[in-house]
């Protein structure tokens, strides 16, 4: 699944979207889940803490070098794009240096468990 989460300054809508997203995963996904997207939240926010109760952050697990910052692409100063894993693991992750979009792409090598 790929999802963008609300970019607003106040986290109210992001909190609601994260609750809905986690409920959907709980109801429908029994096996491996790879969730990627622009979550518009930094790693130390309640939104990412909630998602991390169910998923592992690929960058935190296997980011190779740098900070993982992906936005804005011309001078990245924050990490708001994620690849979150459940019943999968990563063996390497990196942010690619390009300005093809307003975000830099995040590349990870994933191993599906089982």
Secondary structure as GFF3:
##gff-version 3
##sequence-region A 1 114
A	DSSP	alpha_helix	12	28	.	.	.	ID=ss1
A	DSSP	beta_strand	33	38	.	.	.	ID=ss2
A	DSSP	alpha_helix	46	51	.	.	.	ID=ss3
A	DSSP	beta_strand	56	57	.	.	.	ID=ss4
A	DSSP	alpha_helix	58	62	.	.	.	ID=ss5
A	DSSP	beta_strand	81	86	.	.	.	ID=ss6
A	DSSP	beta_strand	88	95	.	.	.	ID=ss7
A	DSSP	beta_strand	106	112	.	.	.	ID=ss8
###
